[in-house]
């Protein structure tokens, strides 16, 4: 069973920054696409950013230019650097690992609150 553990959430003022991290257990981390998703209160979970095993990133339009996804395969960890945070970025952020055959795993989530 794969475990994904997120960290780095918290309370930040508008315009501030946070870096989230997600560390995965298991082997072959480097070959899997990793993603960050978020779920705000009363809303559906939405894609924030993904990064392929080869390191190619993709972003939701709402975070382009503000968020950066990266990975350190030696540490089995994917990061989400979030800059210029807005109140609408407030959500629980989840890490996801996509494997072959439609298999995927979720982390437990880390809460990000953007408020003055």
N, C-alpha and C positions, 0 to 999 in steps of 0.2 A: 504494500500500500504506500503510495506516494504522499508525503506531507509537504505542504507549502505553508510557510510561516512568514506573515507580513509584519513589518515594523516601521516606525517612523511617523506615524500619524500624530495629530495633536491639534492644538488651537493656535491659529496664526492670524495676524491682522491682514486686512486687504492690502495687496501689493507685496506681501511677504513671500517667503519661499519655504518649501519643505522638500525633503528627499525621502521617498519611501523605498524600502528594500523588501525583497521576497526571496527567501532561501528555500530551496527544494531538496528533499531527500531523494534517494534513488540514483540510478546510474544513467549515463548517456544524456545528461542534462543538455550538453552542447548541441544536440541534434533537434531539440524540440522548440517549436514556436512558443514564446511566452507572451502573456498579455496582461494588461491592467484594465480593469473594468471598475465602474462605480455605480452606486445606487443611492440616490437622494431620497429623503423621506417622501413616501407617497408616489414614487416614480419607479419605472422599470430599470433594471440594471442595463447599463450602456457601456459600449466599448470606449476606452480612452486611448489606448495605444497598444501596439503589438510589435514584437521583434522576432524575426526568424532566427533559426539556428546559425545562419550565415551573417546575421547582424543587420539585416535590412529592417528599418523601422517604418511604421505606418501610424498615422494619428487621426483622431477625430478632428473635424474642422474646428470645433469649439476650443481645442487646446493647442492647435498648431502655432508654433512660434513662442509658446510659453512653457510647454512641457517637453522633456527629453527622456526617452526610454533608452536604457543601455543594459548590457549584461556582462558579467564576469564569469566565464565558464569554469575557471579554476576554483571559484568559490560557490558554484551552483546558485548564483544569485542574479536576480534582475532588479534594476533600479528604475525609479521614476522621479526625475528631478522636476519639481513644480515651481515655477517662478511667476511673478505677477499674479498672484492668486486673487480670485474674485469670490464674492459671497456665493455665487452660483456653482462654485467648485466644491462646496460643502457636501459631503457624502461619505459613505463607507466605501473604501477602495479595496478591491479584491484582486488577487493575483490568480492567473489561470495558466495551466500547462496543457498544451494540445499534443496528444500523441496520435499515432496512426490508428486507423480503423474506427475513428469517431470517439475514441477514449479521451477523456480530459479530467483534470483535477482542479479543484478550487481551494484557495486558502480560506481562512476564517474571517478575513477582513480587518482593516485598520481604519479608524474614524478620523476624518479630516474636517475640521470646523474652521471656516474663514469668517471672522467676525471682529468688529472693533469693540 
